[in-house]
Amino acid sequence: MKPLIGVSTSATGGWRSYLAISFAIWRAGGRSRRITPKTGYSITELDGVIAGGGDDISASVYGGELLPNVRLDPERDALETELIPEAVRLEIPVLGICRGAQLINVSLGGTLHTDIWEVFENAPKLRTVLPRKEIRVAADAWLSSVLQTRKCRVNALHHQSIKETGRSLRVSALDDHEIVQAIETRSGKPVLGVQWHPELMPFSKTQQRLFQWLVEAAKNRKDTGEYFELAA
């Protein structure tokens, strides 16, 4: 049986994103199940977890400043702030995508910049599904082992970003303006968050490796009951 990856999305939208992620999981040799605040989930049935992109995270979750005119999804916030720590505790592999990377961070006690352009004033207001932003992966990050590169170009669809990292997390990639683009666990446990959307770059072998890593880690845990650590 192929490993089952739970993919968290909004209950009222997110179908396009889910289908793109589901396709990437299938290509990597896994199967997927959509998780929303309406459907619920059983953590014992999941071999891996992907927290997908979507609406802003409410500032009340991480003690930030509330902004007007932003779309929020409190029910999804509640779902993922329970799902992610539970998966981490059980050493179930987790991949966070854009909002999902931010949810990993705040679920483990970290904070966010509510609006990156208020902090990084020189950063261009880039919002595109095309890979037009270059990121640099830290030399000692195991993300470099996953992507098999220390530099790549990614897309950008966010206006929040990681500020202070949560418990046991470290920054593993930055862009040219020092905005956090990826986080990972310090211990090498299978938890990784990327600020971009790899599922929207299906022709990139580099980006597909993120899903291959997750499915392989999920399969290893399913078959042996153990995760495998990665080294840079």
BELQUI-V338507 format. One record per residue. N is the residue number from 1. SS is DSSP state (~ for helix, > for strand, _ for the rest). PHI is phi as a letter, one per 20 degrees, with the letter a starting at -180 (none if undefined). BURIAL is b if it has 16 or more other ideal C-beta (glycine too) atoms within 10 Angstrom, else e. Layout:
n->N ss->SS phi->PHI burial->BURIAL
n->N ss->SS phi->PHI burial->BURIAL
This chain:
n->1 ss->_ phi->none burial->e
n->2 ss->_ phi->f burial->b
n->3 ss->_ phi->f burial->b
n->4 ss->> phi->e burial->b
n->5 ss->> phi->d burial->b
n->6 ss->> phi->e burial->b
n->7 ss->> phi->d burial->b
n->8 ss->> phi->e burial->b
n->9 ss->_ phi->b burial->b
n->10 ss->_ phi->f burial->b
n->11 ss->_ phi->f burial->e
n->12 ss->_ phi->d burial->e
n->13 ss->_ phi->a burial->e
n->14 ss->_ phi->n burial->b
n->15 ss->~ phi->f burial->e
n->16 ss->~ phi->f burial->e
n->17 ss->~ phi->f burial->b
n->18 ss->~ phi->f burial->b
n->19 ss->~ phi->f burial->e
n->20 ss->~ phi->f burial->b
n->21 ss->~ phi->f burial->b
n->22 ss->~ phi->f burial->b
n->23 ss->~ phi->f burial->e
n->24 ss->~ phi->f burial->b
n->25 ss->~ phi->f burial->b
n->26 ss->~ phi->f burial->e
n->27 ss->~ phi->f burial->e
n->28 ss->_ phi->e burial->b
n->29 ss->_ phi->n burial->e
n->30 ss->_ phi->d burial->b
n->31 ss->> phi->c burial->e
n->32 ss->> phi->c burial->b
n->33 ss->> phi->c burial->b
n->34 ss->> phi->f burial->b
n->35 ss->> phi->d burial->b
n->36 ss->_ phi->c burial->b
n->37 ss->_ phi->f burial->b
n->38 ss->_ phi->e burial->e
n->39 ss->_ phi->e burial->e
n->40 ss->_ phi->m burial->e
n->41 ss->_ phi->a burial->b
n->42 ss->_ phi->d burial->e
n->43 ss->~ phi->f burial->e
n->44 ss->~ phi->f burial->e
n->45 ss->~ phi->e burial->e
n->46 ss->_ phi->e burial->b
n->47 ss->_ phi->d burial->b
n->48 ss->> phi->b burial->b
n->49 ss->> phi->c burial->b
n->50 ss->> phi->c burial->b
n->51 ss->> phi->e burial->b
n->52 ss->_ phi->e burial->b
n->53 ss->_ phi->e burial->b
n->54 ss->_ phi->q burial->b
n->55 ss->_ phi->f burial->b
n->56 ss->> phi->g burial->b
n->57 ss->_ phi->e burial->b
n->58 ss->_ phi->f burial->b
n->59 ss->~ phi->f burial->b
n->60 ss->~ phi->f burial->e
n->61 ss->~ phi->f burial->b
n->62 ss->~ phi->c burial->b
n->63 ss->_ phi->m burial->e
n->64 ss->_ phi->e burial->b
n->65 ss->_ phi->e burial->e
n->66 ss->_ phi->f burial->e
n->67 ss->_ phi->d burial->e
n->68 ss->_ phi->f burial->e
n->69 ss->_ phi->m burial->e
n->70 ss->_ phi->c burial->e
n->71 ss->_ phi->e burial->e
n->72 ss->> phi->c burial->b
n->73 ss->_ phi->b burial->b
n->74 ss->~ phi->g burial->e
n->75 ss->~ phi->f burial->e
n->76 ss->~ phi->f burial->b
n->77 ss->~ phi->g burial->b
n->78 ss->~ phi->f burial->e
n->79 ss->~ phi->f burial->b
n->80 ss->~ phi->f burial->b
n->81 ss->~ phi->f burial->b
n->82 ss->~ phi->e burial->e
n->83 ss->~ phi->f burial->b
n->84 ss->~ phi->f burial->b
n->85 ss->~ phi->f burial->b
n->86 ss->~ phi->f burial->e
n->87 ss->~ phi->f burial->b
n->88 ss->~ phi->f burial->b
n->89 ss->~ phi->f burial->e
n->90 ss->_ phi->e burial->e
n->91 ss->_ phi->l burial->e
n->92 ss->_ phi->e burial->b
n->93 ss->> phi->g burial->b
n->94 ss->> phi->c burial->b
n->95 ss->> phi->c burial->b
n->96 ss->> phi->d burial->b
n->97 ss->> phi->d burial->b
n->98 ss->_ phi->l burial->b
n->99 ss->~ phi->g burial->b
n->100 ss->~ phi->f burial->b
n->101 ss->~ phi->f burial->b
n->102 ss->~ phi->f burial->b
n->103 ss->~ phi->f burial->b
n->104 ss->~ phi->g burial->b
n->105 ss->~ phi->f burial->b
n->106 ss->~ phi->f burial->b
n->107 ss->~ phi->f burial->b
n->108 ss->_ phi->d burial->b
n->109 ss->_ phi->n burial->e
n->110 ss->_ phi->e burial->b
n->111 ss->_ phi->c burial->b
n->112 ss->> phi->c burial->b
n->113 ss->> phi->e burial->b
n->114 ss->_ phi->f burial->b
n->115 ss->_ phi->b burial->b
n->116 ss->~ phi->f burial->b
n->117 ss->~ phi->f burial->e
n->118 ss->~ phi->f burial->e
n->119 ss->~ phi->d burial->e
n->120 ss->_ phi->d burial->e
n->121 ss->_ phi->f burial->e
n->122 ss->_ phi->e burial->e
n->123 ss->_ phi->f burial->b
n->124 ss->_ phi->f burial->e
n->125 ss->_ phi->e burial->e
n->126 ss->_ phi->e burial->e
n->127 ss->_ phi->c burial->e
n->128 ss->> phi->b burial->e
n->129 ss->> phi->e burial->e
n->130 ss->> phi->e burial->e
n->131 ss->> phi->f burial->b
n->132 ss->> phi->d burial->e
n->133 ss->> phi->d burial->b
n->134 ss->> phi->e burial->e
n->135 ss->> phi->d burial->b
n->136 ss->> phi->d burial->b
n->137 ss->> phi->e burial->b
n->138 ss->_ phi->g burial->b
n->139 ss->_ phi->f burial->e
n->140 ss->_ phi->d burial->e
n->141 ss->_ phi->e burial->b
n->142 ss->_ phi->f burial->b
n->143 ss->~ phi->g burial->b
n->144 ss->~ phi->f burial->b
n->145 ss->~ phi->f burial->e
n->146 ss->~ phi->f burial->b
n->147 ss->~ phi->f burial->b
n->148 ss->_ phi->m burial->e
n->149 ss->_ phi->a burial->e
n->150 ss->_ phi->d burial->e
n->151 ss->> phi->b burial->e
n->152 ss->> phi->a burial->b
n->153 ss->> phi->d burial->e
n->154 ss->> phi->c burial->b
n->155 ss->> phi->e burial->b
n->156 ss->> phi->b burial->b
n->157 ss->_ phi->c burial->e
n->158 ss->_ phi->c burial->b
n->159 ss->_ phi->c burial->b
n->160 ss->_ phi->d burial->b
n->161 ss->> phi->b burial->b
n->162 ss->> phi->f burial->b
n->163 ss->_ phi->d burial->b
n->164 ss->_ phi->e burial->e
n->165 ss->_ phi->f burial->b
n->166 ss->_ phi->f burial->b
n->167 ss->_ phi->g burial->e
n->168 ss->_ phi->m burial->e
n->169 ss->> phi->d burial->b
n->170 ss->> phi->c burial->e
n->171 ss->> phi->f burial->b
n->172 ss->> phi->d burial->b
n->173 ss->> phi->b burial->b
n->174 ss->> phi->c burial->b
n->175 ss->> phi->e burial->b
n->176 ss->_ phi->f burial->e
n->177 ss->_ phi->d burial->e
n->178 ss->_ phi->m burial->e
n->179 ss->_ phi->e burial->b
n->180 ss->> phi->f burial->b
n->181 ss->> phi->d burial->b
n->182 ss->> phi->a burial->b
n->183 ss->> phi->c burial->b
n->184 ss->> phi->b burial->b
n->185 ss->> phi->f burial->b
n->186 ss->_ phi->f burial->e
n->187 ss->_ phi->f burial->e
n->188 ss->_ phi->n burial->e
n->189 ss->_ phi->f burial->b
n->190 ss->_ phi->f burial->b
n->191 ss->> phi->c burial->b
n->192 ss->> phi->b burial->b
n->193 ss->> phi->c burial->b
n->194 ss->> phi->c burial->b
n->195 ss->_ phi->f burial->b
n->196 ss->_ phi->e burial->b
n->197 ss->_ phi->d burial->b
n->198 ss->~ phi->f burial->b
n->199 ss->~ phi->f burial->b
n->200 ss->~ phi->e burial->b
n->201 ss->_ phi->c burial->b
n->202 ss->_ phi->f burial->e
n->203 ss->_ phi->e burial->e
n->204 ss->_ phi->e burial->b
n->205 ss->~ phi->f burial->e
n->206 ss->~ phi->f burial->b
n->207 ss->~ phi->f burial->b
n->208 ss->~ phi->f burial->b
n->209 ss->~ phi->f burial->b
n->210 ss->~ phi->f burial->b
n->211 ss->~ phi->f burial->b
n->212 ss->~ phi->f burial->b
n->213 ss->~ phi->f burial->b
n->214 ss->~ phi->f burial->b
n->215 ss->~ phi->f burial->b
n->216 ss->~ phi->f burial->b
n->217 ss->~ phi->f burial->b
n->218 ss->~ phi->f burial->b
n->219 ss->~ phi->f burial->b
n->220 ss->~ phi->f burial->b
n->221 ss->~ phi->f burial->b
n->222 ss->~ phi->f burial->b
n->223 ss->~ phi->f burial->e
n->224 ss->~ phi->d burial->e
n->225 ss->_ phi->n burial->e
n->226 ss->_ phi->c burial->e
n->227 ss->_ phi->e burial->b
n->228 ss->_ phi->d burial->e
n->229 ss->_ phi->e burial->e
n->230 ss->_ phi->d burial->b
n->231 ss->_ phi->c burial->e
n->232 ss->_ phi->f burial->b
